[in-house]
């Protein structure tokens, strides 16, 4: 536990030393939300104010982009020789990876607060009750944790920080073919199957239902199943990859 806390502090300090990446992860989701609301929102019919519809998707977009930076930071550690120094100090791989994941979650939480703040300023008015807010926060936190561990595993799999950076594109792209920005039934028919059955969609529908007080159906169970499966698989994969890279 002591090693893990030390690695968390290290990862947070590294985050503060790269203000360009930090500002990008904080401001990009806000800029995209403003772009969609004020440039495209008037042409998109969702049955409600577009800012109300789009906020859950933006939350997952910022979570995905923030978590993807973890892949780059893990790859930097693996290729820079610092992990060998940690091992000589008897610091385990679990502590090193946990530090990166905790820093990722902290970045995502800061970005989420900023997105909510700007959303309220431009007209977002949720009708959630306290328990709904708590449930929405739990689902979002679980999603952040799952994709942060997935990013850590990708960072171990990549052979260079540049290759790990390619994961950023994938995580930033995944919310688009979902219900994040437009209703799925407005998409081409051949895209419906993927949009309805990928991990992002049930998480978005769960957040949207909880925040707006609309029926959620089976979305929460699907969201929990996806996030739990990704988390378990990513932690196991990260453990195997770290042992192989440091053998």
N, C-alpha and C positions, 0 to 999 in steps of 0.2 A: 504493500500500500504506500509506503514511504517513497519507493522508487517511482511509482505511478504518479504520485503528486508532484514529485520533482520533474518528471517528464512533461506533465501538464503545464507546469510553470514555464519550462523551457519552450514548449510549443507556442504558448501564448506570447512569450517575449519575441520569438521569431516572427510571429504574426505582426506584432507592432513594429518590427524592423523592416517590414515590406509594406509601407503605406500605400503604394500603388495598387498592389493586389487587394489589400484590405478595402480601400476606397471603391475599387471596382466591384467587389462582392457586395458592398453595402449600397452603392448608388445605381448599379446596373438594373436591378429589379425595379427600383423606383422609376427610373427613366423609361423602362419598358411598359410599366403600368400607365404612366402618363401618356406614352405614345399610343397605346391601344385605346385608352379611354377618350382622348381628345382628337385623335386622327382617324381611328377606325370605328370607335364605339357608336357613332351616329348611324353607321351603315349596317350594324350587326343587331339583329332582333333576337333578344333572349327572353322576352316576357317580363323583364325587370330592368332597372337602371343598369347600364353596362358596368359601371364601377362596382356595383354590388355583385354582379355575376363574376367578374374577372379576378377579384382579390384572392380567392382560394387558389386559383391557378398560379398567380404571381408568387404566392407564398411557397409553393412547391418549386417554382422556377428558381427562386433565390436560394432555397435549400439545396437544390441540385447543383447549382453553380458553386455555392460556397463549399459544399462537400467535395466537389471534384478537385478543388485546390489541394485537398489532402493527398491525392495521388502524386502530385508534383513534389510536395514536401517530403513524403515518404521516399520517393525515388531519389531525391537529393541526399537523404541520409544514407541510403543503401549504396550510392555510387561515390559518396564523398569520404568514406572511411570512418565517419564518426561512430557508426554502429560497432566497429571493432574496438574502439575505445570504451564504449559503454560495456561491452562484453568483458573487457579486461577488468572493469570495475564491478563485475558480477550483476549488471543490470540486465534483466531479462527482456526478451522481445515483446512480451505482453505489455510491460510497462512503457516501452518505447512507442508501440502502436496505440496504446490507450491515450498517451499524451497527445498524439496527432488527432485522434478521434475527438477527444475532449475539446481541443482548440477549434476543431471544425464545428462542433455543436455550439460552442460559444459564439463563433462568427455568425452562424445561422440564426441564433437567437437574437443577436443584435440587429441583423438584417430584417428579421421578422418584425421586431418592434418598430423599426424605421418605416417599413412598408405599411404597417397598421396605422402609424401616426399620419403619414401622408394620405392614406386612403380615407381616414376620418376627415381630413381637411378638405378633400375634394368630393365628399358626399357619401361615403360608405356608412351605412347605418344598420348594423346587425341587430337582430331581435333575440339573440341567444340569452338564455338564463344562466346563472352561475354554474350549474352542473354541465350545461352544454359547452360553456367556455372551457371548463376543466377537461371534458372529454375531447374537445377539439385540440386543446393543447397537448394532451397525452398522445393522440394519434399523430400529430405533427412532430412531436419530439421523437416518437418511435421511428417515423420515417427518416428524420435527420440522422438518427443513430444508425439505422440500417444502411443508408447510402454512404455514410461516412466510413463505416467498416468496409463496405464494398470498394470505396475509393482507396482505402489503405491497401486492400488486396491487389487492386490494379497497380498501385505504386510499387508493390513488391514484384509484380509480374513484369512490369515494363523494365526495359534495360537502360532507359535514359529518362531524365526529366521531360525532355521534349516529347518522347513517346507517351509518357504519362499524361502530358498536357492534352493529348488528343482525346482523352476521356472527358475533358471539359465540354467538348462539342456534343458528345453523346448525351450527357446529362442535361445540357441546356436545350437540346433538341427534343427530348422525350416528352415534355409536357405539351408540345404543339399538336401531335396527332392524338389528342385526348379531348376531354370536355373542358379543358382549362380556359380556352379563349372563345370557342364557338360551340354550339350544341353539336353533338356527334351526328344527328340526323341531317345536318346540312352538308356533311362531307360526302364525297363519292362513296357509292355502295361498297366498292371493293376494299375501302379503308375501314369500314365499320367494325369488322371482326377484330382487327388489331387495336383500334381505339377503345373498344369496349372491354377488352380483355388484357390490357397491359396494366402494370402495377400502379401507375400514376392516377388513372381514372377513378378507381374506387376511393382512393385517398381524397381526391378533390371533391367527389360527390359527398363523402362523409363530412368534410369540413364545410362545404356549402350548405348541406342540410342542417348541421348543428348550429352554424352561425346565423342562418336565416330562418330557422324554425320550420323548415319544410321536411317532409318525410324522407328518411334515409334508406329505407328498405334493408337490403342485405349488404349494402356498401360497407358499413363498419366492419363486419365479419370478413369480407373480402380484403379490406384494407389491412386488418390485423394479420390475416393469413399471409398476404404478400410481404408485409414488412417483417413479420416473424421469420418467414422462410429466407428472405434475403439476409437478415441479420445472422441467423444461425449458419447459413452456408458461407457467408463472408468471413465470419470469425474463424470458422474451421479452415477455410481456404487460406486466410492470412497466416494462421499458425503453421500450416504445412509449408507455405511459400517462404516464410521467414526462416524456418529450419533449413530448408534447402539452400537458400541464398547465403546462409552463414555457416553451413557445414564445412 
